[in-house]
Amino acid sequence: MLQWISANIWTIIICAVLIGVVAAIIISMVRKKKQGRSAVCGCGNCKGCAMQGSCHKK
């Protein structure tokens, strides 16, 4: 088992970093949603946006 881990250490490290990045993105989206901001809209000007009716509550 230890030999397998030492042979694949870089793969394990890269996977752990990618999982951390994905988790950080998801946490950020959840926090934005709880604050009432849209998790998908970042433009600030929704006048011409096709999603203007569904992304912000009135």
JOKA-V742179 format. One record per pair of residues at least 24 apart in sequence whose C-alpha atoms are under 7 Angstrom apart, sorted by sequence separation. I is the first residue (numbers start at 1). J is the second residue. If there is no record, write none. Layout:
# JOKA-V742179
I:J
I:J
This chain:
# JOKA-V742179
none
